[in-house]
């Protein structure tokens, strides 16, 4: 269950092999709620883009999601969403 949310981030995951990448991939992250997600594929390559809500400070969240992705053979980019809530 997600606790009160302090932060919103944009997450981009790139996969060219490694673990399969689909819309439900981010469900494996604790204390994260996905507000939208899109997946595009071309052959063996896939790209997932999502906006997520999380409690971690942005730098901690970025580090956590990058470690999670690396363990699956994916490249991950995380950017804080600076839009007002």
N, C-alpha and C positions, 0 to 999 in steps of 0.2 A: 504494500500500500504506500502511496506517495504521501509524504507529510506536507505541511504547508510549503509552497514553492517560493523560492527567493529568486530563481534565475531561469532564463530561457536561452537556449543555444541552438545554433544550426549545426547539424552533423552531416558530413559527407563521408561515405565509406566506398572505397574502390576495391574491387576484387577481380583478380585475373587468375583463377585457380583458388587454392585454399578451400576453406569451408564454403558450402553453398550460401549465397547471399539472397535473402528475400525480405519482404515487407515486415515479417515478424522477428527479424534478427535482433532488433533493439529490445525486445521483450526480455532478453537474457540479462539486461542491466537492471540492477536493484535501484529502487527509488527514482525511477525515470518514467515520465509519462510522455508519450508521443502525441503531438497535436496534429501533425500531418506527416505523411511519408510518400515518397515516390521512388520507384525502382525502374531503371532502364537497363536493357541487356543488348549486347552485340556479341554473338558467339559465346565464348567462355568468359567474357568480361561482363561485369555488372557494376552499376553505380547506384547507391542508395543516398537520397537526400531527405533530411527530416528536420523538423523543428521539435525540440523536446523541452520539457519542464523538469527542473532538478533543484535539489537543495544545496548541492556542493558549491563552494566558491568556484568561479569560472576556471581558474588555473588548475585546481584539484580535479574538476570534472574532465577537463581536457586531458590531463595525465591519465586518469582512470579509463577513459574511453579509448585512448590510444593503446594502452596496455591490453585492454579487452580485444581490440581489433587485431593487434599484432599477434596475439595468441591464436588467432584464427587465420593468419596469413593475409590480412587485409591492411590497406593503408587508410588512415582516418585523419580527417581535418575537422576541427571544432572551432566555431567562432561564436562569441557571445552575441546574442541578439540585443541590440541596444535600443530597440523601439520601446517607447513608454508602454507600461502595462495598464 
